Structures are given as structure tokens and as C-alpha cells.
Amino acid sequence: MTDGDPVDTFEGDGGPTTCVLALSTRAEEVLNAHPRTRGLVASLPHADTSPLRIALLGPYSAGKSMLIAALRRLPSADVEELVDAAPKTHEATPHPWNGVTLVDLPGTLSGNDKHSDAARRGVRGADALMIVTTSELPGEAETRAILQALDGDGFADRSVVVVNKMNAENSDRDVILDEIRKRLGPFADRVPIVPTDARDYVDAVNDPELTAAHSELLVTESGVDALTAELRRIIAPGVGGVRPKAQAFELLRVLADAERKWVLDGEELSAAETAKKVEETISRAKESVLSTLARESEVVASKIRTAGARTAASVSEKDGVVPVDVARAVSEELVRASTDFDAKFSSSVRTAFDALVAEYGIGVPEPEAWVNDLDSPEARLDASPDDASPFERAVREAAEKAAKAGARKMHEWIGKVAASGSESGNAASDIAAWLNKRRVGQKVLDTGEKITNGVGKFKPWGKGKAANKVASTASKVQWVMAAMGPLMDLKSVAQDQGKWMTINKRRKMIRDHFDEEALRQRTGLTDAGKQHLREWIAEVEQSLSGLTNQGAEISAARETALEGIKSLRDEAEKLVRSAAD
């Protein structure tokens, strides 16, 4: 085989090459999406049918240039031009050989960073490696570089380790090769090790004073022919068989470079950390409220179910009616359950607000009131029945009348209060005015915010707010009475009221009704609570946007980019593994 004979031709068969290049095209889109990684696009693998490239990697003075001269059988004049004792190779230098390209890389470990950088670029652009060391044995730094090339760079199956200058004086071939194997560790049985002496080979083919026998002996002992055989074995699959593996590993290296481009520092890192801290603080506050919401909405549902069981058990076997005292007690319990929920949910939102204020100051917006707290535990009127408000008296009276007259009139009255809003002169407004005639009523109305301006007086818009509080409470009681209404509808009782089966059916109907109401209330409270929380959290995020915008934008772009890069890396690693199988 001569310098001009190609080993193989590129076969565009839709196999590994097509897979790698398709993945590289996708990587180009991902890297082009942001200025940080745009500069790496030029390093991505592309369609390449040029001859295979075998790079010579090793320290300066290891004899890489002499090995090239020996492999190419250069005459003496060309050898002297190529070889120099000083580390003069500053850039990768290509040399044609047997249809491939031998790439002489600058020597490593020369103390020259430019040399090292150029050698690194040459390795990344190579299809296969000749890793050149000498009989003096590689030191720790050189050994690390060899293992990096074989393992990290993926050349283990596309390399040959050349131990040059083996015919130097005081060189014990067996000892040296044993030491090389120890340094290669897990790759000792995977990578061919070829002892050579390129100088002896060049002398053997160029020194006219040597006898044919002496020349043949030097050629044989130089190991260059054995090296040629190993190189031919590596490149035998041709461009289409070798290059896709090299390109797959290079694609992995480019993607690793892209990930490193997203390592933040300085102001960007500070902004991202601040945004993350704010996000985590808001998230903790939000999760705390959601936890309370889930727990307390289930408490309400449980109390409704319990009330249903109690009510069902109280149904009279004589006439199928729920006793007045039970109806009254159950209605009060349900109102209390709803009020307790309001108090605890509101308290959890307030606690979250206080935590955010402690962290970020008074700029954090205060949440809107979840519900008025007219009937909350801390605002309950410790008054005698004579001091009860018209609203409270009406509810009690309506509950007592419900068993006899049905719930319709009571529903209508409470509905009127609930729907009346804050219009002057309506039922809710009248009740609010009555409450404010007494100091204890004024205290109730002012719970949560200042509405009154003393007994009998309201602040501007205060009477409307007070009426809204009354109407909201009326709505709560209206729900309770609506939930209990079917219990007082005697039309559902069978004509034969004395039969046990009929009573059991009514009791089951009551339990089922309360179970449905429990589910409806839990769902309704949860949905409404989440909506209330979402609206407030949105205001909080807006108020803190000055702290988070820059970092959030950086973090979002980084997360999106790294997600795309990781997906590509996963696929590239699959290609690499399949190529190794």
C-alpha cells in the first residue's frame, strides 16, 4: 500500500454517520439559541468525507516527527527537514500516509500553553490516536494525559500506544512494557502497545553503508512494520466505520463545553441566587397556606358528615321529623365550622404575609381579607339573648320555626340579607347600623379593619363595608339553612310513617345529603382558597419583581438550555455505547 492508496470510501448508508449528523443538526439549533453557546456551533461535527486523521499525541522529544518520517519512508534530506530536537511544532501539521492523514501535534508537557492548546484541538479533531511515549516511561502528568485520551476522550478502541526509543542503551524491553501496562491500568488489555525505535528504522532505510542483513535487522527490531500493521487494522473500517465514533465523542465534548458555558459567576450568579431565594421563600409561604387549606377544608367536610350522621340518628320514628333542638344545634355547629375555617385559613395567610414582610419588608402587599370575621371566635358577642343582634335572633327563630313551617320562609329572609349588598336602607345595612349603636357591636364591625368612627358613626365608606360583612355572614348562614332545608321537608316522608323501613330510608337520605354537601363544601373551599392565594401570590411576585426579574430570566434561560443540552447528551451517549458494542 502506498501514500496514494485510499483505505476505504465514505458510505452514506444512513447508518451511524447519519445518526450523528442528525443529532449534530439538532445540537446546532440548541446552541444557536443563546449567545453563550453560539460560538460552539463551529465545533460541532459535520459531514466530512476527507481522509481519516490519525493524530500523534505525546510529550516533546518523544520522537513523533521521527515516527512520521519512518512510516512515510522519507529520504535523509526530508527527515532532517522534518525532525528538530527543539519543540518547534506549534500547530497540528498534517502528513499524507496510505490514504489517511498523520497529524503531528505540538508536544505536550513542554511548559508552553499554546502548544498544549493546539495539541488538545488536534486530539478533538482526530479519528484515531498514536499515543507516543518513550522507554524512559511516562510520569504522572503524562500518564494522566494518556488515560484521559483513552477514557474521557473515548479513543480506547481507536488508539495504539507507541513506546519509542526502545533500542536505547540500558533499555530492558520486557520491564519497560510491563511498566507501561501497569500505567494503562484497565486499558492494558484493550489498547495495543507497540515498542518502536523510529531512528533505527530511518537509518536502516537511508544509510548506504549498512549491509542488507544489518538493515533488515534494524527494520525488524525497529517495530515500525508492526506499528504500520496496527494502524491499518484501526483504519480498516474506513471513513464510514471510524469517523462516526470519533464524531459522536466530539459531539459529547462540545455539549460538555456548552454546559460549562452556563456556569454562572459574578453578578449573574448573585442575581440568580437572589431570584432562587425569593422563589423558595414564596414557595414555602404558599405551601404552608395550601397545607392549612387542605387540612381545614377536610375538617369542615368531616364536621358536615358528622352533623349528617347526628341528624339522621335523631329522626323521629313517630313522624320522621328532625327535632328542633337537634336542628338548631346542627345549624349552629355548621356555622361554627365554617367560621372556624375562615379564621384558620385567614390566619395561615396572615402568617405567610408576616414571614414575607420579615424577609423583604413593607413592600410586600397585604392580602385581601378572605372573609369578614363577624362570627369568628375572637369576635363573638358574649351577650345575653336580649342583647343579641336582630340578625342572630332571626336566625335562631328561623331555626326553631323550620321544623314546623319548613325552611322556605327562613331561606327567603336570609337570602334577602345575603343578596342585599351594601345598598343604603337594605336589610344588611340596617343590621350594620343597629350593631353600631352599641359598643360591643362597634367592636365586632371593626374586627380586621377600622370601619366605624365611634358608636353610631361610620368612617367614609364604612357603612358599606359593614353591610358587606353582615351580608357575607348571612350568606354563610344561608348555606347552612340550605344544607338543612331538605331535612325539614316533610313531603319526603312516606305516608306510612310508622314503618321502620321508611324511617331508615329517610335517615339514609339525610346521611347521603350531608355526605354530598361535605364533598361540595370541601371542593368549593379548596378551589376558592387556592384562587384567593393565587391572586395574592401574583401580587407578591409582582412587588418583588425588582429583586427577581434579572435572576429569573437568567435562570429560566439556563434551565431551558441545560435541559436541551442534557437531552442531546443522553442521545449522544447512546450512540457512543452502541458504537462500542
C-alpha positions in Angstrom: 0.0 0.0 0.0 1.5 3.4 -1.0 0.8 7.0 0.0 -1.9 7.5 -2.6 -3.9 4.3 -2.0 -7.2 5.0 -0.1 -8.2 2.5 2.6 -11.9 2.9 2.1 -14.5 5.3 0.8 -17.3 7.1 2.7 -20.6 5.2 2.5 -23.6 7.4 3.1 -25.7 4.4 4.1 -28.0 6.0 6.6 -26.1 4.3 9.5 -24.1 5.7 12.3 -22.9 8.7 10.3 -26.5 9.8 9.6 -27.4 9.4 13.3 -24.5 11.5 14.5 -25.0 14.3 11.9 -28.8 14.4 12.6 -28.0 14.8 16.3 -25.4 17.4 15.5 -28.0 19.4 13.5 -30.3 19.4 16.5 -27.4 20.5 18.7 -26.8 23.4 16.4 -30.3 24.7 16.9 -29.9 24.4 20.7 -26.5 26.1 20.8 -27.6 28.8 18.4 -30.5 29.7 20.7 -28.3 31.7 23.1 -25.2 33.9 22.7 -23.4 32.0 25.4 -23.2 28.8 23.4 -23.4 30.2 19.8 -19.6 30.2 19.4 -19.5 26.4 19.9 -21.6 25.7 16.8 -18.5 25.8 14.6 -17.0 22.9 16.7 -19.9 20.6 16.0 -19.4 17.5 13.8 -20.4 18.0 10.2 -20.4 15.9 7.0 -16.8 15.1 6.3 -15.6 12.7 3.6 -11.9 13.7 3.9 -9.3 11.0 4.7 -9.2 9.7 8.2 -6.9 11.7 10.6 -4.5 9.8 13.0 -3.1 12.3 15.5 0.3 11.7 17.2 -0.1 12.7 20.9 2.9 12.8 23.3 5.4 15.0 25.0 8.0 16.9 23.1 11.2 15.0 22.2 9.3 11.7 22.2 10.1 11.2 18.6 6.7 11.8 17.0 8.2 13.6 13.9 10.7 10.8 13.5 7.9 8.2 13.7 6.2 10.0 10.8 9.4 10.0 8.8 9.8 6.3 9.4 6.2 5.5 8.5 6.5 7.5 5.3 9.9 6.1 4.5 11.3 9.6 3.9 14.8 10.1 2.5 17.5 11.5 4.7 17.2 15.1 3.4 13.4 15.2 4.1 14.0 13.6 7.5 16.4 16.3 8.6 13.9 18.9 7.5 11.1 17.3 9.4 12.9 16.5 12.6 14.2 19.0 15.0 15.4 18.5 18.6 13.5 21.6 19.8 9.7 21.6 20.3 9.3 23.6 17.1 5.8 22.2 16.1 3.4 25.0 17.2 0.3 23.8 15.3 -1.0 20.5 14.1 0.9 19.5 11.0 -0.7 17.1 8.5 1.2 14.5 6.6 -0.3 12.1 4.0 0.2 8.4 4.5 -1.5 5.4 3.0 -4.7 7.3 2.1 -5.0 8.8 5.6 -3.6 11.8 7.3 -1.0 11.6 10.0 -1.3 14.7 12.2 1.8 15.8 14.1 0.7 17.6 17.2 2.7 20.0 19.3 4.5 18.3 22.2 2.7 18.2 25.5 4.3 18.9 28.8 6.6 21.5 27.2 5.5 24.2 29.5 4.0 26.1 26.6 0.3 26.6 26.9 -0.1 27.4 23.3 1.4 24.0 22.4 -0.9 22.3 24.8 -4.0 24.1 23.5 -3.0 23.2 19.9 -2.5 19.6 20.9 -5.9 19.5 22.5 -7.6 20.8 19.4 -5.8 18.2 17.4 -7.0 15.4 19.6 -10.6 16.6 19.3 -10.3 16.7 15.5 -8.7 13.2 15.2 -10.4 10.0 14.2 -7.7 7.8 15.8 -4.6 8.3 18.0 -1.0 7.3 18.2 -0.1 7.9 21.8 3.6 8.2 21.8 5.8 7.8 24.9 9.4 6.6 25.3 11.4 3.9 27.0 12.0 6.4 29.8 8.4 5.7 30.8 5.6 8.3 31.3 5.5 10.3 34.5 2.3 11.0 36.5 1.3 14.0 34.3 1.9 12.1 31.1 0.1 9.0 32.4 -3.0 11.2 33.3 -3.0 12.6 29.8 -2.8 9.1 28.3 -5.7 7.9 30.4 -7.8 11.0 29.6 -7.3 10.3 25.9 -8.3 6.7 26.2 -11.2 7.1 28.7 -12.6 10.6 28.8 -12.0 11.3 25.1 -13.1 7.8 24.0 -10.1 6.7 22.0 -9.6 3.3 23.7 -10.8 1.4 20.7 -9.1 3.7 18.2 -5.6 4.1 19.6 -2.2 2.4 19.7 0.3 3.2 22.4 3.8 3.6 20.9 6.8 3.2 23.2 9.6 4.8 21.1 13.4 4.8 21.5 13.2 1.2 22.7 16.7 0.4 21.4 18.4 2.9 23.6 21.2 1.7 25.8 20.2 0.1 29.2 16.6 -0.5 28.0 15.1 -3.7 29.2 12.2 -4.2 26.8 10.2 -6.6 29.0 10.5 -4.5 32.1 9.5 -1.3 30.2 6.5 -2.9 28.6 5.4 -4.4 31.9 5.6 -0.9 33.5 3.6 0.6 30.6 0.8 -1.9 31.1 0.7 -1.0 34.8 0.3 2.6 33.9 -2.5 1.9 31.4 -4.5 0.0 34.2 -7.8 -1.2 32.8 -6.8 -0.4 29.3 -3.7 -2.6 29.2 -5.5 -5.5 27.6 -7.7 -3.3 25.4 -5.1 -1.0 23.7 -2.3 -2.4 21.6 1.2 -1.5 22.9 3.9 -1.3 20.2 7.6 -0.9 21.0 9.5 1.1 18.3 12.7 2.8 17.5 12.0 5.2 14.7 15.6 6.4 14.4 16.8 2.9 13.8 14.2 2.4 11.0 15.2 5.7 9.3 18.9 4.8 9.5 18.2 1.3 8.2 16.4 2.6 5.0 18.7 5.6 4.4 22.3 4.6 5.4 24.0 3.2 2.3 26.9 1.8 4.4 24.8 -0.7 6.1 24.7 -4.2 4.8 21.4 -5.6 3.6 21.4 -8.0 6.6 22.1 -5.3 9.1 19.5 -3.0 7.5 16.9 -5.8 7.6 17.7 -6.5 11.3 17.3 -2.8 12.2 14.0 -2.6 10.3 12.6 -5.7 12.1 13.7 -4.6 15.6 12.5 -1.0 15.0 8.9 -2.1 15.3 7.7 0.3 12.6 6.3 -2.5 10.5 4.3 -3.8 13.5 3.1 -0.2 14.1 2.0 0.0 10.4 0.0 -3.2 10.8 -1.8 -1.9 13.9 -2.6 1.4 12.2 -4.0 -0.4 9.2 -6.2 -2.5 11.5 -7.6 0.6 13.2 -8.4 2.4 9.9 -9.6 -0.8 8.1 -13.4 0.1 8.5 -12.8 3.2 6.5 -14.2 6.7 7.0 -17.8 5.4 7.3 -16.8 3.0 10.0 -14.4 5.0 12.1 -15.4 8.6 11.8 -18.9 8.3 13.3 -17.4 7.1 16.5 -15.0 10.0 16.6 -17.7 12.5 15.8 -20.0 11.1 18.4 -17.4 11.6 21.1 -16.6 15.1 19.8 -20.3 15.9 19.9 -20.3 14.9 23.6 -17.3 17.1 24.2 -18.9 20.1 22.6 -22.1 19.6 24.6 -19.9 19.4 27.8 -18.4 22.7 26.8 -21.9 24.1 26.3 -22.8 23.1 29.8 -19.7 24.8 31.2 -20.7 28.0 29.4 -23.8 28.0 31.7 -21.8 28.0 34.9 -22.8 31.4 36.4 -20.5 33.7 38.3 -20.2 37.3 39.4 -23.4 39.5 39.1 -25.2 36.8 37.2 -24.7 34.3 39.9 -25.7 36.8 42.5 -28.9 37.7 40.6 -29.8 34.0 40.1 -29.2 33.2 43.7 -31.4 36.1 44.8 -34.2 35.1 42.5 -34.0 31.5 43.7 -34.1 32.6 47.4 -37.1 34.8 46.8 -38.8 31.9 44.8 -38.1 29.5 47.6 -39.4 31.9 50.3 -42.6 32.5 48.4 -43.0 28.8 47.7 -42.6 28.0 51.4 -45.3 30.6 52.3 -47.6 29.2 49.6 -47.2 25.6 50.6 -47.9 26.5 54.3 -51.2 28.1 53.3 -52.1 25.2 51.0 -51.4 22.7 53.7 -53.8 24.6 56.1 -56.3 24.9 53.3 -56.3 21.1 52.7 -56.4 20.3 56.4 -59.1 22.7 57.4 -61.4 22.1 54.3 -61.3 18.4 55.3 -62.2 19.4 58.9 -65.2 21.2 57.6 -66.2 18.2 55.5 -65.8 15.9 58.4 -68.0 18.1 60.6 -70.6 18.2 57.9 -70.6 14.4 57.7 -70.7 14.1 61.5 -73.6 16.5 61.5 -75.4 14.4 59.0 -74.9 11.3 61.0 -76.2 13.0 64.1 -79.2 14.4 62.3 -80.1 11.1 60.7 -79.9 9.4 64.0 -82.3 11.9 65.5 -85.1 11.4 63.0 -88.3 10.6 64.9 -89.6 7.1 64.4 -93.1 8.5 65.0 -93.3 11.2 62.3 -89.9 11.2 60.6 -89.1 14.8 61.7 -85.7 16.1 63.0 -86.2 17.5 66.5 -86.0 21.3 66.8 -83.1 21.2 69.3 -81.1 18.9 67.1 -81.7 21.1 64.0 -80.8 24.2 65.9 -77.6 22.6 67.3 -76.5 21.2 64.0 -77.1 24.5 62.2 -75.0 26.3 64.8 -72.3 23.7 64.6 -72.1 24.1 60.8 -71.9 27.8 61.0 -69.2 27.5 63.6 -67.3 25.0 61.4 -67.4 27.4 58.5 -66.4 30.3 60.7 -63.5 28.3 62.2 -62.3 27.5 58.8 -62.3 31.2 57.8 -60.4 32.1 60.9 -57.7 29.4 60.5 -57.3 29.9 56.7 -57.1 33.7 57.2 -54.6 33.2 60.0 -52.4 31.0 57.7 -52.4 33.7 55.0 -51.5 36.3 57.6 -48.7 34.2 58.9 -47.3 33.8 55.4 -47.6 37.5 54.9 -45.8 38.2 58.1 -43.0 35.9 57.1 -42.6 37.6 53.8 -42.6 41.0 55.4 -39.9 39.9 57.8 -37.8 38.9 54.9 -38.5 41.6 52.3 -40.0 44.5 54.2 -43.2 46.5 54.0 -43.2 46.4 50.2 -44.9 43.1 50.3 -48.6 43.6 49.6 -51.1 42.7 52.3 -53.6 40.0 51.2 -57.2 40.9 50.8 -59.5 39.7 53.6 -60.6 36.2 52.9 -64.0 36.6 54.7 -65.4 39.0 57.3 -64.8 37.7 60.8 -68.1 38.9 62.4 -68.7 35.4 63.8 -65.1 34.4 64.3 -64.1 33.0 67.8 -62.2 36.1 68.7 -65.1 38.4 67.7 -68.0 36.5 69.2 -70.5 38.6 71.2 -70.6 37.5 74.8 -74.1 38.9 75.2 -77.3 37.7 76.7 -80.1 36.7 74.3 -81.7 40.1 75.0 -78.5 41.7 73.6 -78.3 39.5 70.5 -78.4 41.3 67.2 -81.6 41.2 65.1 -79.7 39.0 62.7 -78.8 36.5 65.4 -82.3 36.5 66.8 -83.8 36.0 63.4 -81.5 33.0 62.7 -82.4 31.4 66.0 -86.1 32.0 65.4 -85.9 30.7 61.9 -84.2 27.5 63.1 -86.9 27.0 65.7 -89.7 27.5 63.2 -88.1 25.4 60.5 -89.3 22.1 61.9 -92.9 23.2 61.9 -93.2 25.6 58.9 -90.4 24.4 56.7 -87.3 26.3 55.7 -88.7 28.2 52.7 -89.5 31.5 54.5 -86.3 31.4 56.5 -84.4 30.9 53.3 -86.1 33.8 51.7 -85.3 36.1 54.6 -81.7 35.2 54.9 -81.3 35.2 51.2 -82.6 38.8 51.2 -79.9 39.8 53.7 -77.2 37.9 51.8 -78.1 39.4 48.5 -78.7 42.9 49.7 -75.1 44.0 49.5 -74.2 47.5 50.8 -77.1 49.5 49.3 -78.3 52.1 51.8 -81.5 51.2 53.6 -81.4 47.5 52.8 -81.6 44.7 55.3 -77.8 44.2 55.7 -77.2 47.9 56.0 -80.0 48.2 58.6 -78.4 45.5 60.7 -75.0 47.1 60.4 -76.4 50.4 61.7 -78.2 48.6 64.6 -74.9 46.9 65.6 -73.0 50.2 65.7 -75.4 51.7 68.1 -73.7 49.7 70.9 -70.0 49.5 71.8 -69.9 45.7 71.6 -71.4 45.9 68.1 -68.9 48.5 67.1 -66.1 46.2 68.3 -67.5 43.4 66.1 -67.7 45.5 63.0 -64.2 46.9 63.4 -62.6 43.4 63.7 -60.0 43.1 60.9 -60.1 46.8 59.8 -61.3 50.1 61.1 -64.8 50.7 59.8 -66.6 52.8 62.4 -65.8 56.2 63.7 -67.2 55.7 67.2 -70.5 54.4 68.5 -73.3 55.3 66.0 -70.8 56.7 63.4 -69.1 55.2 60.4 -65.9 56.2 58.6 -66.3 57.1 54.9 -67.5 54.0 53.1 -67.6 52.3 56.4 -71.3 51.6 56.4 -71.0 49.9 53.1 -68.1 47.7 54.4 -70.1 46.9 57.5 -73.1 45.9 55.4 -70.9 43.7 53.3 -69.7 41.9 56.5 -73.3 41.3 57.6 -74.3 40.1 54.1 -71.3 37.7 54.0 -72.2 36.2 57.3 -75.8 35.9 56.1 -74.6 34.0 53.1 -72.8 31.6 55.4 -75.9 31.0 57.5 -77.9 30.8 54.2 -75.7 27.9 53.2 -76.3 26.1 56.5 -80.0 26.5 56.3 -80.0 25.4 52.6 -78.0 22.3 53.6 -80.5 21.6 56.3 -83.6 22.5 54.3 -84.3 19.0 52.9 -84.3 17.6 56.5 -87.3 19.8 57.3 -89.2 19.0 54.1 -91.8 16.5 55.4 -93.0 15.7 51.9 -90.1 13.3 51.6 -91.5 11.2 54.4 -93.6 8.3 53.3 -97.3 8.3 54.2 -96.8 5.2 56.3 -94.6 7.0 58.9 -94.6 4.2 61.4 -92.7 1.7 59.3 -89.1 1.2 60.2 -88.1 0.8 56.6 -89.4 4.2 55.8 -87.5 5.8 58.7 -84.3 4.0 57.6 -84.7 5.4 54.1 -85.1 8.9 55.4 -82.1 8.5 57.6 -80.1 7.3 54.7 -81.3 10.1 52.6 -80.1 12.6 55.3 -76.7 10.9 55.5 -76.3 10.9 51.8 -77.4 14.5 51.5 -74.8 15.6 54.1 -72.1 13.5 52.5 -72.7 15.2 49.2 -72.7 18.6 50.9 -69.4 17.7 52.7 -67.8 16.9 49.3 -69.2 20.0 47.7 -68.0 22.3 50.6 -64.6 20.8 50.7 -64.1 21.2 46.9 -65.6 24.7 47.0 -63.5 25.9 49.9 -60.3 24.4 48.3 -61.0 25.9 44.9 -61.9 29.3 46.4 -58.9 29.2 48.8 -56.5 28.4 46.0 -57.9 31.2 43.9 -57.6 33.6 46.8 -54.0 32.5 47.4 -53.1 32.7 43.7 -54.3 36.3 43.4 -52.2 37.3 46.4 -49.1 35.4 45.4 -49.3 37.1 42.0 -49.3 40.5 43.7 -46.3 39.4 45.9 -44.3 38.2 42.9 -45.1 41.5 41.1 -44.0 43.5 44.1 -40.7 41.6 44.4 -40.0 41.5 40.7 -37.3 44.1 41.1 -35.3 41.5 43.0 -36.1 38.6 40.8 -36.5 39.7 37.2 -32.9 39.6 36.1 -32.0 36.4 38.0 -35.3 34.7 36.9 -34.6 35.5 33.3 -31.0 34.1 33.6 -32.2 31.1 35.5 -35.0 30.4 33.0 -32.7 30.6 30.0 -30.1 28.5 31.8 -32.7 25.8 32.7 -34.1 25.7 29.2 -30.7 25.5 27.6 -29.4 22.8 30.0 -32.5 20.8 29.6 -32.0 20.8 25.8 -28.2 20.0 26.2 -28.9 17.1 28.6 -31.4 15.6 26.2 -28.8 15.7 23.4 -26.1 14.3 25.6 -28.2 11.4 26.6 -28.8 10.5 23.0 -25.1 11.1 22.1 -24.1 8.7 24.9 -26.4 6.1 23.5 -24.6 6.4 20.1 -21.3 6.1 21.8 -22.3 3.0 23.7 -23.8 1.4 20.6 -20.6 2.2 18.7 -18.5 0.5 21.4 -20.7 -2.7 21.3 
